[in-house]
Amino acid sequence: MHNPGLRKSGSMREFLKFLHGEHPTTTDLILTYLGACLSLVPFEFLISTLDLSITKQMILSFIVLDFSGGIIANITESTSSFYASRPRLRIVFLLAHLVQPALLVWIFPENALVVFYITVYTLLSSIVVSWVGDFARQRTLALFLVLVGLSSMPLVLDKGSSVLGVCLSMYIIKLILSFSVDWSGTKTRYKRLHVKLCQSPERK
C-alpha cells in the first residue's frame, strides 16, 4: 500500500521546485523568506489604514509576500536555472501571474485600467526579455524596461495610491528583471556549447 504521507511529501517537493528550483541553498531560502517578511512589515501599517475588509487586507498581504519573496527567489541560481531550461514552464509561470493583477482589480476597482496597463506591459516585456538569448543583453534590456515601467507609475496612479503603486512596482521587478533574465547563465552556456559542437572537426 502507498503511504499517503509520502505522497503528500513528494507533492510538496514538486510544488517547491516551482518556487525555488531543484537545489536551493539554505542561504537562498532564508533570505527569500526573511526579505518577504521584512517587506511586509511596513505594508501592514499602510494596509491597516485602508478602508478594506479583512479578507481584502489578508489577500493584499499575501500578494506583497508573493511579490517581494519572488523578487529574491527568482534571481537565485536554483530557480533561474530551473526555468531557463524549461521554456514552456516559463510561459506557464508568466500566465499564472495574471491572478495577482485580477485580485488587485478586485481590491482596487477604481484603478482597474492602471492595473490592466501595468499587467500587459509587464507580461509583454517579460516575454521579450525571455526571448533574448544572451545574458548581457537580457540584463540591459530588462533594466531599461523596468525603468520605463516604473517611471510611468506616477503618470497613471493617484498620489494616494501608494500601496497599489509599490505592489505594481514589485510586480514589474519580479517578472521583467528577476524572473525573465537568465541569472544562472544556463541559456548562454547551452548556446556556447552548441557553437562549439557546430565548429568541432567532426562536423566539418
Phi, psi and omega per residue, in radians:
M1 nan 2.571 3.132
H2 -1.439 2.470 3.106
N3 -1.482 2.050 -3.136
P4 -1.027 -0.591 3.131
G5 -1.122 -0.682 3.112
L6 -1.173 -0.683 3.115
R7 -1.101 -0.731 3.135
K8 -1.145 -0.697 3.128
S9 -1.112 -0.728 3.102
G10 -1.138 -0.703 3.120
S11 -1.132 -0.674 3.122
M12 -1.146 -0.718 3.106
R13 -1.086 -0.714 3.120
E14 -1.122 -0.701 3.123
F15 -1.138 -0.736 -3.122
L16 -1.128 -0.429 3.068
K17 -1.060 -0.635 -3.134
F18 -1.204 -0.376 3.140
L19 -1.652 -0.670 -2.987
H20 -2.254 0.113 -3.107
G21 1.340 -2.877 -3.033
E22 -1.609 -0.467 -3.064
H23 -2.388 1.107 3.114
P24 -1.252 2.544 3.078
T25 -1.515 2.810 3.110
T26 -1.064 -0.690 3.127
T27 -1.087 -0.753 3.113
D28 -1.005 -0.813 -3.106
L29 -1.138 -0.762 -3.131
I30 -1.098 -0.834 -3.117
L31 -1.155 -0.626 3.139
T32 -1.100 -0.893 -3.069
Y33 -1.363 -0.572 3.070
L34 -1.172 -0.754 3.114
G35 -1.091 -0.708 3.132
A36 -1.110 -0.762 -3.121
C37 -1.180 -0.730 3.133
L38 -1.148 -0.606 3.107
S39 -1.176 -0.546 -3.083
L40 -1.280 -0.510 -3.036
V41 -0.963 -0.978 3.129
P42 -1.140 -0.505 3.124
F43 -1.132 -0.638 -3.108
E44 -1.058 -0.643 3.101
F45 -1.146 -0.731 3.129
L46 -1.210 -0.767 -3.108
I47 -1.076 -0.657 -3.119
S48 -1.151 -0.344 3.134
T49 -1.537 -0.164 -3.115
L50 -1.437 2.626 3.119
D51 -1.470 1.261 -3.102
L52 -2.212 2.674 3.072
S53 -1.218 2.855 3.116
I54 -1.037 -0.687 3.141
T55 -1.062 -0.803 -3.132
K56 -1.177 -0.641 3.104
Q57 -1.121 -0.720 3.130
M58 -1.142 -0.744 3.137
I59 -1.160 -0.689 3.117
L60 -1.120 -0.685 3.090
S61 -1.110 -0.707 3.121
F62 -1.134 -0.684 3.114
I63 -1.089 -0.752 3.109
V64 -1.071 -0.751 3.098
L65 -1.071 -0.755 -3.129
D66 -1.109 -0.822 -3.102
F67 -1.166 -0.858 -3.072
S68 -1.177 -0.739 3.097
G69 -1.167 -0.649 -3.134
G70 -1.160 -0.577 3.111
I71 -1.031 -0.719 3.140
I72 -1.355 -0.823 -3.060
A73 -1.054 -0.735 -3.056
N74 -1.210 -0.319 -3.094
I75 -1.610 -0.119 -3.129
T76 -1.285 2.751 3.141
E77 -1.007 -0.763 -3.057
S78 -1.131 -0.892 -3.102
T79 -1.213 -0.743 -3.105
S80 -1.092 -0.792 -3.134
S81 -1.207 -0.573 3.128
F82 -1.054 -0.811 -3.110
Y83 -1.448 -0.491 3.133
A84 -1.092 -0.550 -3.124
S85 -1.616 0.095 -3.134
R86 -2.344 1.355 -3.064
P87 -0.978 -0.706 -3.129
R88 -1.157 -0.661 -3.140
L89 -1.190 -0.518 3.075
R90 -1.086 -0.737 3.122
I91 -1.132 -0.723 3.107
V92 -1.062 -0.746 3.125
F93 -1.044 -0.795 -3.138
L94 -1.130 -0.766 -3.135
L95 -1.133 -0.568 3.108
A96 -1.113 -0.372 -3.138
H97 -1.521 0.359 2.899
L98 -1.480 -0.304 -3.091
V99 -1.175 -0.837 -3.090
Q100 -1.080 -0.788 3.067
P101 -1.058 -0.644 3.101
A102 -1.079 -0.700 3.103
L103 -1.184 -0.659 3.107
L104 -1.135 -0.618 3.067
V105 -1.137 -0.687 3.106
W106 -1.141 -0.653 -3.123
I107 -1.365 -0.677 -3.113
F108 -2.146 1.196 -3.066
P109 -1.054 -0.456 -3.131
E110 -1.228 -0.267 3.136
N111 -1.973 0.477 -3.074
A112 -1.038 -0.737 -3.112
L113 -1.156 -0.650 3.117
V114 -1.121 -0.806 3.125
V115 -1.083 -0.722 3.128
F116 -1.076 -0.784 -3.135
Y117 -1.079 -0.842 -3.119
I118 -1.131 -0.667 -3.138
T119 -1.117 -0.858 3.139
V120 -1.087 -0.802 3.139
Y121 -1.045 -0.795 -3.084
T122 -1.155 -0.799 -3.111
L123 -1.163 -0.752 3.111
L124 -1.120 -0.731 3.112
S125 -1.108 -0.697 -3.139
S126 -1.122 -0.698 3.120
I127 -1.135 -0.737 3.139
V128 -1.111 -0.800 -3.136
V129 -1.111 -0.734 3.127
S130 -1.102 -0.567 -3.108
W131 -1.232 -0.543 3.123
V132 -1.200 2.238 -3.017
G133 -1.489 -0.423 -3.041
D134 -1.611 2.286 -3.069
F135 -1.043 -0.787 -3.098
A136 -1.081 -0.728 3.121
R137 -1.222 -0.679 3.087
Q138 -0.996 -0.856 -3.069
R139 -1.066 -0.804 -3.124
T140 -1.163 -0.794 3.130
L141 -1.108 -0.732 -3.133
A142 -1.088 -0.776 3.125
L143 -1.107 -0.680 3.093
F144 -1.074 -0.832 -3.113
L145 -1.178 -0.622 3.070
V146 -1.122 -0.769 3.136
L147 -1.055 -0.787 3.121
V148 -1.091 -0.778 -3.129
G149 -1.109 -0.798 -3.137
L150 -1.179 -0.642 -3.131
S151 -1.155 -0.461 -3.127
S152 -1.430 -0.223 -3.079
M153 -1.026 -0.830 -3.131
P154 -1.087 -0.395 -3.108
L155 -1.365 -0.459 -3.030
V156 -1.922 -0.241 -3.103
L157 -1.854 2.575 3.017
D158 -1.222 2.731 -3.112
K159 -1.101 -0.506 -3.088
G160 -1.488 0.009 -3.070
S161 -1.671 0.888 -3.065
S162 -1.166 -0.698 -3.126
V163 -1.114 -0.856 3.126
L164 -1.109 -0.681 -3.132
G165 -1.064 -0.772 3.132
V166 -1.216 -0.659 3.093
C167 -1.033 -0.820 -3.132
L168 -1.196 -0.572 3.078
S169 -1.124 -0.750 3.085
M170 -1.097 -0.665 3.124
Y171 -1.056 -0.787 3.122
I172 -1.083 -0.853 -3.100
I173 -1.138 -0.750 -3.090
K174 -1.064 -0.817 -3.038
L175 -1.488 -0.814 -3.051
I176 -1.296 -0.838 -3.039
L177 -1.619 -0.930 -3.033
S178 -1.258 -0.763 -3.072
F179 -1.543 -0.820 -2.960
S180 -1.287 -0.440 3.079
V181 -1.393 2.334 3.120
D182 -1.447 1.430 -3.073
W183 -1.164 -0.379 3.135
S184 -1.380 -0.292 -3.109
G185 1.334 0.263 -3.089
T186 -1.054 -0.838 -3.113
K187 -1.128 -0.661 3.139
T188 -1.151 -0.711 3.118
R189 -1.124 -0.726 3.100
Y190 -1.073 -0.701 -3.125
K191 -1.142 -0.750 3.138
R192 -1.154 -0.692 3.122
L193 -1.114 -0.707 3.126
H194 -1.103 -0.723 3.129
V195 -1.114 -0.749 3.137
K196 -1.099 -0.718 3.139
L197 -1.144 -0.675 3.135
C198 -1.195 -0.484 -3.099
Q199 -1.671 -0.001 -3.124
S200 -1.146 2.647 -3.102
P201 -1.028 -0.558 -3.097
E202 -1.118 -0.436 -3.106
R203 -1.589 -0.095 -3.118
K204 -1.528 nan nan
